[in-house]
Amino acid sequence: MTSLLTEHLITSLIAVPFVGIVTLLFIRGQVWVRRIALAISLLALGLSAALWWRFDPSVEGMQFVERANWMENFNIQYAVGVDGISLILVLLTTLLGPLCVLASWTAIESKVKAYMILILLVEGAMIVVFTALDLFLFFMLWEVTMIPMYFMIILWGGPGRVQAGLKFVLYSLTGSLLLLVGILGLYLQTGRSFDMQAMVGHAIPADVQIWIFSFLFLGFAIKLPMIPFHSWLPDAHSEAPTAGSVILAGVLLKMGGYGFIRICLPILPEAATEFAPYILWLSIFSIIYGGCLALAQSDLKKLVAYSSISHMGFVTLGIFAFNEQGISGAVIQMFAHGVSTGALFLAIGFLYDRTHTRMIADYGGLQKPMPRFVILLSIFAMASFGLPGMGNFTGEFLVLLGTSFGSMLKVLLAMSGIVLAAAYMLWMLQRVVLGQPRASLQSLPDLNAREILALVPLVVAVFAVGLIPSTMTTKLDSTVKALLERSPALVESASLPGE
């Protein structure tokens, strides 16, 4: 059994959540359902940790590759593997999985089995998306991730859950249809194959690349989301249950950034360079506009949701800088944002369970009744605006460094987004934490052991990436170098003089 797991490590990792789903179908009793869901998610985390430690950072290509013919008539394979980029996102996915189960331990009281099944389903689907080497497999599981999120919103969400769920589905379906058109275009232009590795270096006419890239860009931009495709995000976050918000902000948004790196850059390099100047300015606009929207919010979850738009602007800014520093920074920013924003949503969820309000004006003086909560909330708020020594700082610094090779003006404008992030996070802390607590807040219980257990791993991750960035950069170096070496058009574009 052990040798089977090590020989087929990625397949074993993918199978664990789906086997867990089947197991839960036969389990009775909410206590056992919760325990088994937690055990399954911890097993997935253990396998991803094994994948992390066995990964050889000196190897440029995909590792742990497994292939099997699936639909031979259409050249469709079950093909999975990891490089440094996908490895980091798989680790993020499996890290947040058990924390979502812990966060839902008492908050979800009805249909507990269905809820835990949906958590495992979206976790398993995201692992496939980040490891797929076949575009058909990639797209199929991309679609699957939408289903559990929709049901989590409309069945366990807030008062506006139905409208938020429908908006989420409509935007997601629109993005998926555009993505499908782009994938079919690649299939027809690359010898009727869905093999992502075989597509790299394939001679696709420049005008055709432009059209295919346009469809793929729109599909990934909606998922990310980039402005002006962002309006589904705040509603989905504000109405989703805590675990749904954590999964949505922590991992699902990263699928868009991953798609740009995995598909657009290596397969469509000429089109990527053609669109890059516009995407870079759109990224700057997203950073600033998202920060301004966050600054105007009176709802805690919407504040964090709009901050995600700003933070993901740094991701696309780094990706389309077309250099090692920018792309590495974008991947680290995806991981750091998933950790810090996921933690903020967990903390807000724990607070909401006690007060049943997310309005900032309803709080104040929480440092007295909930000191442990305040310490952890402050750590994640500071991580979110990129305090040195924390993970977001590492990602944003590398993104800005990569951007500086092309344009110092873009760097200065992007830095204003960091200033805005400090403003809205510190202002939020001032209103929620400081002052005299209201009579209704004086007896609030502080975080219990389960809630602390759900947040402490994220504290460790925040400081690990911030203080020891080599934990990430060593895994990324050879992968990013290989990506740029295979696409010389990207390097040539990056070397052009900026403003």
N, C-alpha and C positions, 0 to 999 in steps of 0.2 A: 504493500500500500504506500509506504514511504517513497519507494523508488518511482512508483507511478506518479505521485505528486510532483517529485522533482523533475522527472522527465517531461512532464506535461504541465508545467507550473502555471502558465497562463490559462490553459483550458481548465485546470483545477480551480483557479481563482474565479473564472467566469462561472463555473458550474456551481460553486458554493451558494450564492444567493438564490439561484433557481432551484437547487435541491432543497434549500431552506424553505422556499415557498411551498413546495410539495409537502414537506414535513409538517408545516403549520396547518395545512388543510385537514390533517388528521388529529390535531391536538385540541383538547377541550380544556377550558379553564383559562381565564385571562392571565393569571399569574404565570402559568406555564408557557403561554403564548409569548409573553414578554421575555421570559427567561431564555427561551429557545431562539427568539429573534435576536436577542443580545449575543447569545453564544455564536450564532451563525455570522453575525456582522464582525464579531471579534476574530473568528476563524479567517474571514476574508482579509481582515487587517493583518493577521499573522502571515498569511500567504503573500500579501503585497510587501510586507517587511522582508520576507525571504527573497522575493524578487529584487528588492532594493539592494540587499547585501550581496546577492549573487551577480548582480549586474556589473559588467566590466566596462568602466568608463573610458578605457583606451581604445575600444572597438568603435569604429565609425558607423557601421550599419546597424540594422535591426538585430536584436538578440532574442533568444527563446522562441524563434519562429516555428510555427506549426501550420502546416498546410494539408488540406484534404479536399478532393473534388466534391463539389456539392451539386451544381446543375451544369453538367459538362456542355450541354448544347448551347448554353449562353456564356460559357467561360467564367462561371461563378464558382468561387472557392470559399471554403471556410479557411481563412488565412488570418493569423494573428501574430503579433510580435511587439516588442517595445524598443524604443531608443530612449535617450535621456529625457526628451520632452514628454513623451507619453508616460514614462515611468513616474515622473513627478506628479502628473495629474491622476494617475491610478492610485498613488499613495494618498493624495488629497481626498479622493472619492471614498476610499476604504477607511480613512481616518474619521471622516464626518459621519459615516454610517452608524457605528455603535453609539456615538454621541447623540444622534437623532433619536435612537431608541430610548436612551436614558432620559432625554428631554421629554419624551412622550409617556413616561412611565405612569404618571398619575394624571397628566393633563388630558389624556384621551381616555374617556370612560365608556364610550359606546363604539361598537363595531371594532374592537381592539384588534382582532385577528386580521380583518380586512386592511386596517391601517398599517400593521406591521408587514403584511404581504406587499403593500404598495411601496413601502420603504425599501424592502429587499429587491423588488422589481426594478425600481429606478436605479438602485445601486448597481445591479447586475448589468442593466442596459448601458449605463455610462461606462462601465469597465470595458464593454465590447467596443463602444464608440472610440475610446482612447487607445485600443489595441488593434483595431481592425486594419488589415492591409488590403482588403477587398472593398471597393466602393459600394457594392450592393449590400454587403454585410453592414458597412458603416451607415448607410442610409436607412436600412431596415430598423436597426436599433436606435438610430437618431429619432425615428418616428415613435418607437416604443416609449421613449422617455416622456413623451407628451401625455400619454394615457394616465399613468399614476399621478402626475402632478395635477391634471385636470380634476380627477376624483378627490384628491386630497383637499383641493380648494373648495369644491362645491359641496362636499359632504361634511367636512370638519372646519370650514372657514367661518369668517365673520358674517355680519348682516348682509353685506353686499357680495357674498361669495358667488352667487349664480352669474351676476353680471361680470365679475372679475374672471371667473372661470371661462365664460364664453369669449371674453376678450383675449384671454391667454390662448385659447384654442384657435381663434380666427387668425391671430397674428402668427402663431406657430404653423398652422396649415399653409398660410400664404408663403411663409419662408420656406417651408418644406417643398412646396410645389416649385418654387423658383430654384431651389437646390436640386430637385430632381431633374429639371430641364438642363441645368448645367452638367450634372453627372451623365445624363444620356448623351449630351454633346461630347463629353470626353470619351465615352464608350465608343461612339461612332468615329471619332477622330484618331483613336489610338489602337486600331486593329480589332475593334469589337472585343475589348478586354476590360474588366473591372479591376485589374491588378494595379494598385497604386504605385508599387515600386517599378513596374514595367512602363508606366506612363511617364516617369521622370526622364527627360531628355528626348522624348518623342517629338518629332518635328510637326508642330501644329501651326498652320498659317497665322500670321500676326492678327489679321482681321477677324479670324475665327476665334482666336484667343480672347479678343476684346469682348465678343458676345458671350462666350462661355463664362469669362471672369465676371461679367456684369451680373449674370444670374446667380453665380456662386456668392459674389459679394453681398447681394441683397439678402440671400438666405442666411448667411453668417452674421450680417449686420443686424438683422432682426433678432437673432438669438442672443447677440452679445450684451445688451443692445446698444447701437449707436444712435445718436440723434440724427434724423427725426423719427426713428423707428422704435422709440423708447416708451411710448405712452402705456403699453400693456404692463410694464414692470411695476410701477408703484401700486397699482390696483391689485395685482397678483400678490405682491408682498404683504400689503396691508390686510388682505382678507385671508391669506393662507394661514394654517396652523404653524406653530413654531418650527417643527421639523420641515415642513414644506418650504418655509422661507430660507432655512439653512441650506437645504438641498438646492433650491433655486439660485440663491446668490453665491453659495459656496462652490457649486460645481457646474450646474446647467449652463450658466452664462459663459463658462470657460470653453464650452463646446464650439462657440463661434470663433474665439481666438485660436483654438486648436485647429479648426478647419482652415483658417488663413495660412497657418504655418505648414500644416501637413499636405494641403492640396494646392492652394493658390500659388504659393511661392515656388515650390519645386516644379510643378507641372505647367504652370502658366507664367513663366518669369517675364516675358516681354509685356504681357498685359498688366502684370503687377507693377512693373516700372512705369507704364503709361498712366496708371491710375494713382500711383503713389503720392504725387503732390497734392491731389485733391483729398485723398484719404488722410494725409497728415494734417491738413488744415481742418478737416472735419473732426479729427481726433482732438485737436486743440480746442475747437468749439465745444465738443462734448465735455472736455475737462472743465472748462470755465462755466458753461451753462449748467452742467450737472451740479457743480458746486454752488452756484447761485440759487438753484432750485432747492437744494438741501438746506441752505441757509434760511430759506423762507418757510420751512415746514414747522408745524406745531404738533405733528404726530411722530412719535419716536420711530416707528417702523418705516414711515415714508421718508423720514430724514435719512435713515441708513440706505433705503432703496435708491434714492436720488444720488447719494454719495457713490453708489456702485457704478452709476453711469459715468461719473467723473473718473473713478479709478480705472474703469475699463478703457477709458480714453487713453490712459498711459499704455495699456497693452497694445492697442493698434498703433500708437505712436512709435513704440519700440519695434514692433514687427516690421513696419514699413520704413524703418531707418535702414534696413538691409545691411546690418553689420553685426558682428558677434556680440558686442555690448548691448545693442538695442534688443535683439531677439532673446538673448539670455535674460536680460532685465524684464522683458515682457512675460516670459515663462515664470520667473520668480515672482513677479507681481501677481500673476494669476494664482499661484499657490498662496502667497501672503494675503492677498485679498480674500481668498476663500477661507482662510483661517480667521483673520480678524473680523470680517463681516459676518461669517458664520457664528463666531463667538458673540458678537453684538446682538444678533437675532436670538441666540440662546438666552442671553442675559435679559433682554427685553421680554422674552417669553416667560421667563421665571418671574419677572416683576408683574407681568400682566396676570399670571395665575393668582397672584395675591390681591391685586387691586381692580382687575377687569377694566382698566383704562390705559390707553397708550398716549394720551394727551400730555405734553410736557408741562402745561400749566397746572395740571392736577398734582404735580409732585413738588418736591423741595425738602431739603433737610434730611435726605436719606442716609447721610453719614452717621446719624445717631442710632436709628433702629437697625440699619443694615450695613455695618462697616465692612464685612467681608464682600458683600455685593459691590459696594462702592469701589473697593480696591481693584477688583477684577474688571468692573466696568471701565474704570479709569485707564487701566493697562490697555484694554482693547481699543478705547477711544484714541489714546495716544498712538497706538500702533497704526490706526486707520489714517491718521494724518502724517505718518511717516517720521515719527520721532527717531533720531539716530539710535542704533542699537536694537531696533526692531525690524521685523521682516519687510514691511512695506518700504522702509527707507532703502533697503538693499535693492529692491526691484526698481523703485523710482529713480534712484541714483544712476543705475546702469542704463535705464531708458533715456534719461537726460544726457548722460555721457554719449550714448550712441547717437542721439539727436544732434548733439553739439557739433559733430563732424560735418553735418550738412547745413545747419542753420542755428545760429545763436538766438535769433529772434523767436523761433519756435520754443527754444529752451526757456527763455524769459517769460513767454506767455504761459507755458505749461507750469512754471513755478508759481504763477498766480493761483493756479488750482490748488497747490499745496497750501498756500496761505489761506484760501477759502476753506479748505478742509480743517485746518487748525481753528479757524473762526467758528465754524458751525459745531464742531465737536466740543471745543472748550465752552462755548455758550450753552450747549446742551448740558454739559456737566455742571456748569454754574447753576442752571435753573433746576436741575434734578437733584443734585447732591448737596449744595450749600444752603444756608439759611436755617430757619426754624421749621421743623416738620409740623404739618397740620395735625390736629387731634386724631384724625382718621388714619394717619400714617405712623403715629408714635409706637403702636404695638405690632407693626409689621414684623413677621419672623424673618430672620436672616437666612441666607442660603443654607440648605441642609447638606449632608454628606454626599448624597446622590448628585445634587446640582453642582457642588464643588468638583466632584469627580468628572462631570461632563465638561467643565471649563478648564481645569488644570492642564490637561494635555495640550490644549490650544495655547495656553500661556507658554508652555515649554516650546512649542513649535514657533511661536512669535519670536522668542529670544534666540532660539537655535539658528534660525535663518538670519536674524539680524546681527548676532555676535559671531557666528561661524558661517559666513556665506559660502564657504567652500563646500559645505554639505550639499549645496545645490549646484554651484558652478562646476565642480569636478564631474558631475554627472552630465552636464550640458555641453562642455567644451567641445568634445569630439563630434557630437551630433550637430551642433550649430556650424562648426567648421565644414563638415561634410555637406550640409545643406547649401552653404554659400559656394562651395567649390563646384557642386553639381549645377549651379545656376549662375554662371559668370555674368549674365546680364544684370543680375541684382547688384553684384559688386561694382560693376561699371556705373550703374545708376547712382549708387551710394557715394561714389567718388567724385561725382559732379559737384562743382562749387555751389554753395548755398547763398542765402542772403548775406 
